[in-house]
Amino acid sequence: MSIDIDPLPDAAGLTVTDHIENTQFELYTDRPVDPAAAPETAHYFPVDASVTVETGGIEIPRVAVVEARSGDGTLLTRGDDYALPAGEYHVGIDPAPTKLYLSFSSPFSVSTTDRTTRIDLDAPAEVTLGFRSLHQVPAGTIETPTDPESLMDAVSLLGSALQTTSPERSFPTLRGHPPLIEPGERLRVPDRVEPTDSGVRIVVPPEYRYLYPVVSLAYYFAAEVVPGDPPRIEGDGWTHALEPDFERRAAEALRQAFHFDCLARTEGFYPVDLHERETTALDLDWGRLYDLPLATRLGEYLAVPFERVEPELPQWTLTTDVRPEPENVELLPFVAGELSIVRAPETVTPATAGADNGLGFFRGPRTEAAALGPDEFVRGAAEAPPAAPTRGADASGERGAVAADTEFVQPEPVDTVEHAWVGAGVPLDANKATLDAYHRRLEAGAVEQSRISVLVVCNDEQMRAEGEVADLYGLRDMVQFDIDVRHDLTREEMREALASDVDFLHYIGHVDDRGMQCTDEYLDLTNEDLAVGVSAFLLNACQSYQQGEALVHRGSRGGIVTLTDVANSPATQLGRIIARLMNSGFNLRTALHVAKRELITGHQYIVVGDGGTTICQSRSGGAVVINITECLNTSYDVSTKIYPNGPHGLGTLTTLNLDSVTSDYYVPADINARDVLRDDFQNFLELETLPVFIDDELTWTDSLRLS
């Protein structure tokens, strides 16, 4: 079982452990309870585990929205302060580290404080609690020849993972993970992968450069992809052209359809006050659109000119460049599952040393010493320790896992928050995504314990200041951390550290072409045959890309690395920022995006592997960044960006716990609140440790006091 439910040892309540998502949280009751297994069918929505307890109330140690449905599933109300009379109820609580449902027969009331949500029954009664992990896995693997025309049949099955073709598939929990794809001699489809007849067809020439950019559309529209020209999307009686400017128009179709689904779904199971629905300038019959079949509804969506829709759209989260080559077909389900905008660049611009590539810092293989202050140094080559090894060959006679002459490439700029790159070359300012890292996302199975382990390794006396980041991990009241700080490791000790079962490694020290510096000699991960148990990492050292890519190659999910030499002081500052963001539940890509807002030197870093990797969930679910745009005498204007994060992906409902914010939004969200009273805002800041930008300077909610 992926979820365990146990009584609290020293309080009245339950501990819920989700072994897949590595999450543990507590629920409190008004008396000690002894949970008894209950049928999963006791709940309106599907659950992974269910227990019954006798209690007069449930307290959740977070501010949440409580959704009440009648015994037949009819939505009655949704909020954080209400009461209902006697009846049979199914209650959902959001957000929570797992999907959380209560079923009971009793009058009840809902109330919240600035830190908790309570559900109180009129008298003690049996309450059945259901939990569903937010983890998603593919139903199977499709084997297919990799020529473009044959591959179309496999791509046409990506939409089989959708749990509905209604607009509710814009909720991440109703979009299953697409089936995997791997090369084979002929098409083989697992029994559990069944095509969805949506009535939508995507017609493109049988070439990788046309097929790859429509994989997210094929998944989200459950579309059949067929060869033909000109490129187009079509249904019964309508056609939507994808030329001229094929990739742009494909991206626009995805963004427009997704946005309209989020608006139309308010006519269904979740009739919330959605900000985007309330503010749209489009006069469409959303109730009629909701009831239409997918193909007919999509045709009416795309009949609206994109120019009318574009001003209302949030900034999309991710663009992925996938080189149009057959060796990249296995990554397509992962890219589609993230609803990424996809481009297929046939040519790339090399980022040669000394060239003006728009990033300024990449002027050559080494930072100019003259640019450093008198007390500053770079984290590159230190004085060579005794018996420093030379680069050698591995058992196969080849060089290490990462070639020393790896080509740097300059991808075209993107309009999205995040940018990933699939294929040959090391991308500047983009996540170098790899197949093995994505597979490890799926392999994150049961763990022996639910504490988050962080290892901070500092292998240089001059960098001890960054070692203090250990104080920044574990500042959470819902997640338990084990934090270990180690200094001056030998080569053998470093091997043991890398092999340990650690959720996050924060390495501080020197790296050069000999590998990671240890006290006796260097450890070159590209040549060494070593086991890697570290899940995610920050290698805060000069030119650590190759060592980081080797970590991913040998077992890690992903990490943050450097492309050039980095000066010690800004590297220390960035290390502290990343530590706080990872502790707050941000994923690698979004954490680095926020760090770049504060430090221009952040562009010297990129993510390798799975950029969606987190080490824990944020308290509020999403990745939240607060911007104070104006400070008045007694109030504040606040702009808050909420990014998709882990299971709380695109389409998640969200809002702010501020009196002046009364509507829901869908993620990615940009929520503006004006004239927020000081006390209300101060209470809001105390709910969770989050980054705050004031005049483009970064601070944190736990250190900000309003005056």
DOLODREN-280139 format. One record per residue (C-alpha): residue in three letters; x, y, z negated. Coordinates in steps of 0.001 Angstrom, whole numbers, padded with zeros to 6 digits, always signed. Each point is the difference from the previous one (the first is absolute). Layout:
BEGIN
AlaXYZ;...
END
This chain:
BEGIN
Met+000000+000000+000000;Ser+001345+003419+000956;Ile-001661+001768-002963;Asp+000242-000888-003692;Ile-002357+001418-002655;Asp+001084-000327-003621;Pro-001134+001501-003317;Leu+002156+002833-001304;Pro+002201-001297-002831;Asp-000222+003067-002237;Ala-003170+001831+001074;Ala-003550-000668+001157;Gly-000025-000503+003736;Leu+001609-001764+002959;Thr+003300-000010+001856;Val-000429-000447+003755;Thr+003056-001172+001935;Asp+000003+000027+003802;His+002990-002172+000924;Ile-000143+000917+003679;Glu+000070+003767-000399;Asn+002295-000175-003050;Thr-002503+002033-002004;Gln-001119-000288-003607;Phe-002660+002100-001672;Glu-002222-000044-003064;Leu-003739+000305-000632;Tyr-001325+000709-003476;Thr-003157-001278-001680;Asp-001768+001010-003201;Arg+000815-003362-001649;Pro+002438-002893+000490;Val-001021-002176+002938;Asp+000623-003560+001141;Pro-000313-000034+003820;Ala-001782-003014+001483;Ala+000312-000935+003668;Ala-003008+001121+002038;Pro-001122-000779+003566;Glu+001336+002412+002603;Thr-003491+000097+001535;Ala-001169+002043-002985;His+001162+003137+001843;Tyr-001429+001881+002971;Phe+003454+000356+001579;Pro+002552-002833+000332;Val+002482-000476-002867;Asp+003081-002148-000676;Ala-000640-000558-003709;Ser-002994+000422-002294;Val-000515-000238-003771;Thr-002833+000691-002415;Val+000387+001720-003368;Glu-002433+001248-002615;Thr+000456+003703-000663;Gly-001823+003247-000572;Gly+002224+001953+002363;Ile+002983+000080+002346;Glu+002638+002731+000016;Ile+002383+000491+002952;Pro+003090+002083-000840;Arg-000261+002199+003071;Val-002427+002477+001491;Ala-002160-001909+002472;Val-003222+000168+001964;Val-002599-002599-000994;Glu-002334-001285+002693;Ala-003233-001689-001112;Arg-002055-002340+002173;Ser-003187-001860-000793;Gly-000136-003783-000164;Asp-000639-000199+003772;Gly+002951+002265+000820;Thr-001883+003247+000632;Leu+002204+002972-000896;Leu-001652+001923-002843;Thr+002521+002647-000976;Arg+003683+000816-000093;Gly+001847+002300-002377;Asp+001751+000343-003342;Asp-002802+001222-002313;Tyr-003456-001567+000170;Ala-002370-002503-001636;Leu-002349-002661+001389;Pro-002913-001842-001676;Ala-000439-003736-000492;Gly+000710-002058+003095;Glu+002364-002382+001738;Tyr+003103+001785+001247;His+003112-000520+002088;Val+002536+002684-000866;Gly+003191+000857+001891;Ile+002858+002085-001411;Asp+002350+001971+002235;Pro+002901+000525-000044;Ala+001468-002964-001866;Pro+003126-002084+000580;Thr-002275-002770+001297;Lys-003544+000148+001318;Leu-002004-000042-003251;Tyr-003662-000932-000341;Leu-002359-000474-002976;Ser-003300-001858+000026;Phe-002477+000170-002888;Ser-003656+000496-000976;Ser-000352+002945-002364;Pro-000596+003736-000175;Phe+003361+001758+000154;Ser+001738+003344+000216;Val+003206+001231+001643;Ser+002227+002680-001496;Thr+003533+001280+000568;Thr+002664+001874-001883;Asp+003110+001520+001518;Arg+001663-003442-000151;Thr-002633-002725-000281;Thr-003260-001264+001464;Arg-002548-001763-002227;Ile-002960-002220+000813;Asp-002157-000409-003128;Leu-002907-002445-000272;Asp-002954+000768-002252;Ala+000719-003225-001917;Pro+002686-002709+000195;Ala-000623-002344+002916;Glu+001764-002359+002368;Val+002022+001850+002628;Thr+001536-001857+002930;Leu+003152+001636+001339;Gly+001306-000717+003505;Phe+003428+000835+001420;Arg+001254-000125+003586;Ser+003623+000534+000947;Leu+000531+002778+002513;His+002569-002195+001764;Gln-000770-001085+003570;Val+001546-002835+001976;Pro-000446-001049+003639;Ala-002266-002926+000801;Gly+002641-001744+002085;Thr+002601+000315+002742;Ile-000746+000160+003725;Glu+002592-001536+002317;Thr+000225+001581+003446;Pro+002282+000444+002973;Thr+001475+003485-000222;Asp-000505+001238+003548;Pro-002360+003019-000116;Glu-003005-001640+001639;Ser+000124-003079-002224;Leu+000592+002185-003058;Met-003264+001824+000691;Asp-001947-003096-001083;Ala+001743+000042-003386;Val-000417+003746-000483;Ser-003707-000449+000767;Leu-000261-002107-003178;Leu+001443+002571-002409;Gly-003519+001268-000739;Ser-001060-003445-001234;Ala+001217+001141-003434;Leu-002659+002712-000327;Gln-002537-000905-002651;Thr-002664+002136+001683;Thr-000519+001876+003259;Ser-002064+002672-001744;Pro+001524+003404-000831;Glu+000887-001460-003424;Arg+003059-001616+001611;Ser+001563+003419-000488;Phe+000375-001095-003653;Pro+003370-001760-000389;Thr-001514-002828-002071;Leu-002284-000890+002929;Arg+002851-000219+002505;Gly+001795-003299-000397;His+003634-000439+000999;Pro+000242-000860+003725;Pro+001137-003528+000839;Leu+003727-000333+000614;Ile+001489-000511+003467;Glu+003024-002086+000900;Pro+001454-001146+003329;Gly-001126-003356+001342;Glu-000225-001919+003240;Arg-003776+000399+000209;Leu-002820+001707-001865;Arg-000812-001758-003269;Val-002632+001541-002270;Pro-000617-001228-003581;Asp-003529-001141-000791;Arg-000465+002808-002538;Val+000722+002659+002640;Glu-003273+000514+001821;Pro-000529+002732+002603;Thr-002402+002814-000814;Asp-002324+000895+002857;Ser-000175+003759-000423;Gly-000767+000735+003644;Val+003027+002305+000257;Arg+002677-000532+002667;Ile+003343+001744+000354;Val+001334-000087+003548;Val+003720+000630+000516;Pro+002639-001052+002535;Pro+001794-003190-001108;Glu+003133+001775-001206;Tyr+001406+000336-003518;Arg+000029+003811+000273;Tyr-003782-000051+000415;Leu-000841-002944-002248;Tyr+001904+001015-003153;Pro-001645+003451-000430;Val-003499-001564-000124;Val+000602-002693-002641;Ser-001505+002105-002817;Leu-003027+000742+002186;Ala-000389-003679+000874;Tyr+000001-000836-003720;Tyr-002303+002764-001227;Phe-002450-000294+002922;Ala+000156-003849+000020;Ala+000561+000541+003695;Glu+000838-002407+002774;Val+003136+001145+001823;Val+000022-000793+003726;Pro+002303+000856+002920;Gly-001014+002778+002358;Asp+000611+003521+001165;Pro-000626+002838-000750;Pro+000313-000311-003816;Arg-003363+000407-001733;Ile-002305-001070-002816;Glu-003402-001225+001093;Gly-003240-001390-001321;Asp-003393-000809+001486;Gly-000805+003021+002150;Trp+002872+002311-000996;Thr+003689+000542+000697;His+002585+002141-001796;Ala+003124+000807+001997;Leu+003433-000352-001630;Glu+001815+002038+002624;Pro+001585+002420+000554;Asp+002456-000069-002941;Phe-000799-003592-000937;Glu+001603-000235-003472;Arg-001480+003301-001159;Arg-003510-000947+001119;Ala+000248-003427-001646;Ala+000989+001669-003278;Glu-002864+002492+000313;Ala-002546-002787+000533;Leu+001163-001765-003178;Arg-000050+003153-002144;Gln-003368+001173+001320;Ala-001756-003357-000422;Phe+001392-000499-003492;His-001073+003497-001082;Phe-003521-000484+001333;Asp-000282-003384-001725;Cys+000913+001610-003330;Leu-002780+002532+000532;Ala-002573-002521+001240;Arg+000609-002497-002813;Thr-001624+002436-002455;Glu-003266-001281+001519;Gly+000746-003528-001219;Phe+001017-001639-003281;Tyr+001780+003134-001242;Pro-002209+003098+000453;Val+002486+002305-001743;Asp+000373+003749+000365;Leu+002936-000140+002399;His+001771+003308+000526;Glu+000816-000767+003624;Arg-003667-000775+000691;Glu-001163+003172-001735;Thr+002411+002260+001882;Thr-000090-001472+003503;Ala-001051+002364+002764;Leu-001230-002924+002079;Asp-003769-000406+000186;Leu-000306-003777+000375;Asp-002708-002384-001176;Trp+002179-001961-002433;Gly-002840-002250-001142;Arg-000712-001122+003556;Leu+003704-000435+000731;Tyr+000446-002149-003116;Asp-002642-002461+001196;Leu+001398-000401+003540;Pro+002123-002983+001076;Leu+003727+000734-000054;Ala+000436+000340+003771;Thr-002972+002336+000435;Arg+001015+002053-003026;Leu+003596+000282+001249;Gly-001216+001156+003408;Glu-001958+002832-001615;Tyr+002961+000892-002216;Leu+002378+000303+002934;Ala-002510+001991+002034;Val+000706+002923-002350;Pro+002974+001971+001404;Phe+003047-000424-002223;Glu+000550+003754-000012;Arg-003209+000390-002022;Val+001084-002623-002528;Glu+003686+000822-000416;Pro-000370+002986-002381;Glu-001761-002249-002524;Leu+002492-002858+000017;Pro+002472-000556-002826;Gln+003663-000452+000825;Trp+000405-003658+000912;Thr+002421-001909-002164;Leu+002193-002164+002205;Thr+001440-000148+003503;Thr+001996-003083+000985;Asp+002308-000064+003004;Val+000162-003578+001303;Arg+002547-000577+002740;Pro-001906-001649+002902;Glu+001910-003280-000147;Pro-001209-003595-000548;Glu+002079-000507-003169;Asn-002244+002491-001816;Val-003314-001835+000473;Glu+000068-001526-003500;Leu-000149+003422-001641;Leu-003188+001032+001815;Pro-002483-001398-002597;Phe+001747+001916-002797;Val-000001+003232+001992;Ala-003677-000448+000914;Gly-000925-000870-003591;Glu+001366+003387-001126;Leu-002168+001698+002676;Ser+003164+001659+001215;Ile+000101+002164+003072;Val+002300-001935+002329;Arg+002381+001264+002643;Ala+002132-002189+002279;Pro+003084+002020+000976;Glu+001708-001516+003038;Thr+003027+002265-000386;Val+001541+001485-003120;Thr+002360+002855-000678;Pro+003303-001107-001547;Ala+000954+002038-003079;Thr+003721+000270+000609;Ala+002414+001429-002548;Gly+000382+003724+000410;Ala-003179+000372+002073;Asp-002652+002500-000946;Asn-002848-002372-000794;Gly-002124+002372-002025;Leu+000967-001437-003368;Gly+003042+002140-000564;Phe+001668-002354-002454;Phe+000997-002639+002551;Arg+003066+001676+001427;Gly+002426-002841-000207;Pro+000961-003065-001950;Arg+001232+001910-003084;Thr-001135+003102-001865;Glu+002418+002892+000353;Ala+001878+000433-003265;Ala+000103+003747+000520;Ala-003770+000160-000349;Leu+000174-001287-003570;Gly+000359+002097-003128;Pro+003135-000217-002155;Asp-001586-002496-002414;Glu-002019-001898+002607;Phe+000799-003308+001682;Val-001640-002408+002381;Arg-001064-003537-000808;Gly+002152-001532+002709;Ala+003304-001765-000248;Ala+001576+000111-003433;Glu+003517-001039-000859;Ala+000302-003576+001153;Pro+000022-002494-002880;Pro+002497-002831-000058;Ala-000394-002791+002534;Ala-002711+001789+001945;Pro-001138-002458+002644;Thr-000081+000702+003701;Arg-003026-000638+002168;Gly+000029-003536+001236;Ala-002097-002511+001866;Asp-002798-002075-001466;Ala-000388-003754+000347;Ser-001351+000357+003524;Gly+003093+001876+001116;Glu-002040+003186+000451;Arg+000258+003257-001840;Gly-002417+000674-002872;Ala-003770+000319+000204;Val+000270+003658+001016;Ala+002280+001098+002814;Ala+002488+002710-000856;Asp-000600+001727+003340;Thr-003783+000300-000437;Glu-001447+002631+002351;Phe-001743+002993-001542;Val-003071+001179+001918;Gln-002073+003166-000169;Pro-003727-000853+000330;Glu-002407+002579+001363;Pro-001619+002117-002756;Val-003346-001099-001441;Asp-003070+001859-001266;Thr-000612-002524-002784;Val+001252+000021-003585;Glu+002084-003142+000453;His+001948-001509+002875;Ala+001206-003571+000542;Trp+002232-001533+002655;Val-000072-003580+001314;Gly+002809-001204+002208;Ala+003686+000489+000622;Gly+001789+003038-001378;Val+000153+001873-003284;Pro-002618+002782+000090;Leu+000715+003420-001452;Asp-002765+001161-002346;Ala-002147-003124+000437;Asn-000620-003306-001778;Lys+001977-002829+001618;Ala-002686-002697-000242;Thr+000918-003690+000166;Leu-002000-003172+000387;Asp+001548-001853-002934;Ala-000933+002860-002337;Tyr-003630-000077+001149;His-000144-003764-000508;Arg+001225+000457-003563;Arg-002960+002290-000595;Leu-002187-003055+000623;Glu+002221-002303-002026;Ala-000378+002069-003173;Gly-001634-002891-001817;Ala-000494-000750-003669;Val+002578+001328-002435;Glu+000942-001378-003399;Gln-000644+003274-001788;Ser-001620+003330+000760;Arg+002614+002345-001378;Ile+001726+002221+002530;Ser+003770-000469-000058;Val+002350+002837+000970;Leu+003782-000342+000137;Val+002130+003146+000113;Val+003609-000685+001007;Cys+002554+002833-000247;Asn+003412-000983+001305;Asp+001750+003366-000244;Glu+000794+002038-003104;Gln-000471+003306+001856;Met-003610-000910+000872;Arg-001187-000823-003520;Ala-002443+002940+000090;Glu-002214-001883+002437;Gly+000104-003040-002260;Glu-002350+001928-002261;Val-002790-000819+002486;Ala-000681-002974-002247;Asp-001887+002447-002197;Leu-002338+000739+002908;Tyr-001077-003587+000606;Gly-002619-001433-002293;Leu-001767+003269-000857;Arg-003361-001723+000402;Asp-002730-001027-002410;Met-001570-002634+002270;Val+003087-001803+001276;Gln+002719-001760-001984;Phe+003585+000532+001166;Asp+003223-001831-000793;Ile+002866+002400+000726;Asp+003643-001056-000006;Val+002930+002385+000541;Arg+003394-001474+000859;His+003305+001710+000684;Asp+003209-000955+001793;Leu-000998-003390+001341;Thr+002577-002344+001459;Arg-000528-001624+003360;Glu-001327-003178-001601;Glu-002275+001944-002356;Met-001403+001926+002965;Arg-000722-003264+001815;Glu-001891-001221-003066;Ala-001907+003284-000261;Leu-001096-000165+003642;Ala-001140-003605-000444;Ser-002105+000802-003070;Asp-003785+000252+000140;Val-000146+003801-000188;Asp-002865+002115+001307;Phe+002159+003074+000662;Leu+003752+000524+000199;His+001297+003571-000351;Tyr+003664-000117+001061;Ile+002285+002975-000662;Gly+003551-000152+001286;His+002280-000134+003015;Val-000553-001816+003285;Asp+002257-000009+003032;Asp+000786-002371+002864;Arg+001334-002538-002521;Gly-003376-000249-001748;Met-001220+000926-003495;Gln+002796+000993-002369;Cys+000393-002068-003159;Thr+002591+000334-002739;Asp+002295-002661+001457;Glu-000743-000024+003737;Tyr-002707+000701+002562;Leu-003094-002141+000624;Asp-000968+000082+003680;Leu-003581-001206+000290;Thr+000244-000239+003799;Asn+002584-002773-000285;Glu-000791-001643-003308;Asp-002271-003012-000108;Leu-001907+000913-003144;Ala-003478-000429-001392;Val-002045+003172-000405;Gly-002864+000143-002471;Val-000349+003778-000169;Ser-003386+001036+001401;Ala+000646+003703+000735;Phe+002926+002362-000403;Leu+001615+003413+000290;Leu+003656-000145+001062;Asn+000999+003538-000902;Ala+003460-000017+001544;Cys+001652+001187+003210;Gln-000885-001798+003228;Ser-001871-002776-001806;Tyr-002199-000906+002995;Gln+001842-003170+000958;Gln+000141-001292-003573;Gly-003713+000747-000429;Glu-000985-001686+003240;Ala+001990-003035-001117;Leu-001993-000063-003264;Val-003237-000075+002028;His+001455-002645+002313;Arg+000829-002195-003000;Gly-003160+000334-002078;Ser-001120+003511-000972;Arg-003233+001587+001224;Gly+001350+003490+000555;Gly+002038+002861-001314;Ile+001346+003512+000464;Val+003485+000426+001443;Thr+002258+002742+001395;Leu+001189+000524+003567;Thr+002939+002275-000799;Asp+002170+001069-002885;Val-001974+001724-002755;Ala+001304+002583-002454;Asn-000290-001100-003625;Ser-002168+002805-001416;Pro-002890-000165+002527;Ala+000242-003804-000042;Thr-000479+000074-003765;Gln-002975+002316+000407;Leu-001579-002199+002655;Gly+000578-003107-002103;Arg-001925+001533-002867;Ile-002872+001014+002296;Ile-000265-003493+001521;Ala+000099-001556-003481;Arg-002963+002054-001177;Leu-002007-000598+003177;Met+000543-003768-000016;Asn-000938-000038-003685;Ser-003193+001864+000925;Gly-000988-002673+002516;Phe+001078+001646+003268;Asn+001175-002241+002822;Leu+003461+000391+001502;Arg-001054+001983+003079;Thr-002218+002461-001845;Ala+002537+000421-002800;Leu+002683+000979+002492;His-002440+002310+001796;Val-000626+001889-003251;Ala+003722+000104-000836;Lys+000722+001581+003382;Arg-002349+002867-000871;Glu+002252+000857-002923;Leu+003429-000811+001461;Ile+001160+000595+003567;Thr+002640-002632-000711;Gly-002860-002492-000223;His+000257-000259+003782;Gln+003268-001848-000510;Tyr-002052-002920-001350;Ile-002304-002469+001739;Val-002080-003010-001039;Val+000989-003473+001181;Gly-002390-002942-000029;Asp-003609+000299-001151;Gly-000562+003694-000658;Gly-003289-000766-001739;Thr+001798-001714-002891;Thr-000936+001132-003521;Ile+001231-001225-003361;Cys-003249+000774-001837;Gln-003395+001546+000622;Ser-000664+003636-000672;Arg-002492+000702-002772;Ser-002434+001591+002446;Gly+000561-002470+002846;Gly+001255+002328+002731;Ala+003183+002017+000282;Val-000902+003500-001236;Val+001998+003194+000557;Ile-001238+003251-001563;Asn+000669+003427+001490;Ile-000780+003118-002041;Thr-000712+002579+002678;Glu-000962+002977-002169;Cys+000195+000823-003700;Leu-002586+002497-001210;Asn-000552+001386-003497;Thr-002249-002780-001257;Ser-000255-002399+002946;Tyr+001944-001731+002754;Asp-000427-000890+003648;Val+001136-003566+000531;Ser+000572-002093+003117;Thr+000428-003723-000580;Lys+001163-002504+002589;Ile-000912-003643-000515;Tyr+001826-002522+002158;Pro-000915-003646+000668;Asn+001943-002287-002300;Gly+000051-003778-000248;Pro-003521-001451-000217;His-001451+003514-000175;Gly+000453+000462+003729;Leu-001592+002083+002719;Gly-003674+000594-000683;Thr+000096-000372-003785;Leu-002449+002267-001801;Thr+001637+002490-002334;Thr-000665+003198-001910;Leu+001644+002200-002633;Asn-000912+000035-003674;Leu-000619+003753+000051;Asp-003298+001684-000822;Ser+000214+002057+003199;Val+000305-003097+002231;Thr-003399-001650+000358;Ser+000358-001971+003257;Asp+001792-003147+001049;Tyr+002630-000047+002741;Tyr+001497-002763+002086;Val+003728-000727-000015;Pro+002166+001567+001390;Ala-001488+003009-001742;Asp+000902+003647-000360;Ile-002129+001300-002867;Asn-000107+003740-000629;Ala-001349+001279-003303;Arg-000350+003732-000622;Asp-000350+001850-003275;Val+000831-003029-002168;Leu-000210+001152-003618;Arg+003200-000296-002005;Asp-001275-002484-002603;Asp-001564-002230+002642;Phe+003198+000022+002028;Gln+002203-000663-003028;Asn-002134-003019-000921;Phe+000292-001200+003596;Leu+003798+000292-000058;Glu+000167-002114-003152;Leu-001812-002969+001579;Glu+002959-001364+001948;Thr+003640+000762+000741;Leu-000030+001441+003523;Pro+002141+002310+002150;Val-001043+003656+000097;Phe+001268+002592+002473;Ile-000069+003668-000996;Asp+001355+002376+002662;Asp+001472-003085+001715;Glu+001990-000944-003110;Leu-000562-003392-001594;Thr-000971-000545-003615;Trp-002064-002660-001788;Thr-003305-000066-001815;Asp+001569-001238-003236;Ser+002328+003005-000169;Leu-002369+002710+001254;Arg-001775+002175-002547;Leu-002343+002660+001310;Ser+000283+003526-001288;
END
